[in-house]
Amino acid sequence: MTGRRRWSTEEILDTAAKLLRTGDAESFSVRKLAAALGTDSSSLYRHFRNKTELLRAVADGILLAAMDGYRPEGDWKQRITALGVRLREAFGEQPQLAAVWARYGSGGTGSRLVMEELLQALRTSGLADEEVPARYHRIVVLLVALISSEAGVSTITPEEYEQGMEQFRVAVLGADPERFPALARFAREVRPLGADRRAAFEEILAAQLAHIEGGIPGSG
């Protein structure tokens, strides 16, 4: 009698990532993953203790892929900007997984590589060592927020996008100038949420890095 196939950890994570690309963390389950692999849930629990641990590993795979081939170049601000752009692009290709990363985080090798690069870059900025952890935390919170929010926009269907644009036009261009004078004043210049996302990402990150630089002695 032929035994049931044993799946490697990498194969399990690849299949989980595929399921998450077409669904979300809420609808995802170990049982569905086991069914996709043609096995039972108990066999997967030999690799991961629970669903949360599995989801963290999937998110870490994206971070690991983003760091593949990365080489730090330039000053500390250029390094952090380049890293942020790489993370944005990595989750941009698999936007459903950005929400997984934002919710569950990661503690694997990919996460450690990202943490190490951010901390190393900040240490070269001239910040005192005792200030580095707090600045690191602010940057991570900002990156996760920007990347996950952008990913949420990119997962909508073309029909949902058009519906949202129509609602945007009605809400903005049709605003009552007496009740919403500022909105009426800038209606034709206000951009919808999905416009110029990369430019907005880089500008917001640059502002945070400039704020950090402003607090470094002798940076002016």
N, C-alpha and C positions, 0 to 999 in steps of 0.2 A: 504494500500500500504506500503510495507516494505521500510524503508529508506536505503540510502546507508551507508555501514559500516563506522564507524569512526576509523581511525587508530591512535594508540598511537605514541608518538614521538620515542620511542624505536623501534617500529616495522618499522617505516619509515626509521630510521637510519640503521637498520639491512638490509632492502631491498636495500637501497642505497649502502651499503658496498658490497653486493653480486653483484650488477651491476658493481661496480667499479673494482671488482676482475677480471672480464672478459672484461673490457674495459679500458677507461682512463678518466681523468677529461675533456678532450676536447670533447669527444663524449657523455659524460654524460649530461643529461638534466632533468629538473624537469618534463617535459612532458613524457619522457621515464619512469621515476620513477613512475609517476602517473599511467601510463598504466600497469606497473608491479603490482601495488597495486589494479588495477581495479577501480580507482577513477579518478577525474579530478584534474588538476593542482591547481585550486583555493583552494581546500581543504588542500593542502600541504602548501600553503602560510599562512595558519593560524598558522602553527608551525614554519616556517622559512621565513624570508622576501625575500630571493633571493637564487640563486644557491650557491653563495660564502659562505653564512652563513651556508647552509646545508653541504657543503663540509668541512668546518671547524669543524662542529660538528661530522662528520664521522671520521676525523683525530683525534679529541679529544677522541673518543671512543677507539681508539687503544692505546693512551697514558694512558687512564684510566685503560684499561685491563693490560697494562704493569706494572702499579703501584699497581695492586691488590695483596695484600699479601707481598708487599715489606717492608722490615725492614732494616734500615741502620745499617751496621756492619763495623767494622774496622776503619782505619784512613780516612782522607778526600779523599785521592787518591783512596783508595779501594772503598769508597762509590760512587765516581763519575764513576769509572771503572765499578762497578757492575750495576749502573744505565744505563750507556751507552750500556752495553751488553744486558740488559733487553729490551731496546728500539730497538736495532738491531734485537733481536730475535722476538720481537712482530711484527715489520714490515717485517721481513723475512718470516713470515707465510702469510702475505698479502702484497706482494711487490708492487702491483699496488697502494696501498694506501700511500706508502712512498712518491710518487711524489705529491700526494695531500697535504700531510703534508708540504713538502718542498715548495710548491708553495703558499698555502693558510694559513699555520700556524694554530694556534688554540688558543682559549681564554677561553676554558671551564675548568671544574674541573681537568681533566687529565693534561692539560697544567700547571695549577697552582700547582699541586702536583709535577710535574717534576721541575718547577722553584723553588719551595720551597726547595726541596731536594738539588738541585745544590747550591743554595745560602747558605743554612745552612752548607753544607759541606765546601764551600769556607770560610765561616766565622770561621770555626774551624781550618783552615790551618795556621793561623797567619797573613794573609793578613790584611792590614788596611781596614776599612769599605769602605773608598772612592775608593779603588781599586777593590773591589768585583764585582761591576756591569760590568766593562770592561772585567774582566777575565771571568765572567759568559757568556758574549756575545760571546767571542771567542770560548768557549767550545761548546755552542749551535750551532754556525755556523759550527764548525767542525763536530759535531755529525750529523747534518742534511745533510751536504754534503756527508759524508761517507755512511750514511745509505741509502740515496736516490740514490746515484750512484751505490751502490751494488745491491739495489733492481732493478734498471734498467737492470743490467746484468742478474739477476735471472729470469726475465720475458720472456726472449727469448726462442724460441722453440728449441728442439734438432736439428732440421735441420739448424736453424739459427746459433746455437752454432758450429756445425761442419763446416759450411761455414766460420764462423769467424776464427776458428782454422786453417783452410786451408790457409786463407788469411794471418794469423799471421805467419805461417810457411814460406810462400812465401816471405813475407815482411822482415822477420828477417833472416832466414837461407839463403835466396837468395840475401841478400844485397851485392852490389858491394863494396869490401873492399877498393877500391881507393876513392870512393865517400863517403862511410860511414865506415871509419876505426874503430871507436869505436863500432859501432853496429856489425860489423863483428867480432871484438875481443870478445865481450860478448854474441854473438848470442845464444850459447847453454846454457847459464846460465839465460838469460832473460826469465821471466815467463809471460804467458798471463794474461790479466786483471782479469780473473775469478779465478786465482789460489791463494790459501792461504788467502782468504778474511778475515777470522776471525783473523788470526795472524797479518795481515796488519792493521786491524782495531784497535786491542789492542795496537800494537806497536806505531801507529801514535798518539793515544790518550795518551799513556804513555809518549811520547815525549812532548806533550803539557803540561801535568801535571808536568813533570820534569822542563819544562821551567818556569812554574808558581812558583814552589818550589824554583827555583834558585833565584828568586827575593824577597823571604821572609827573612827578617832579622833574622839571627841566625839559618837558616835552614841547613847551611853547617856544 
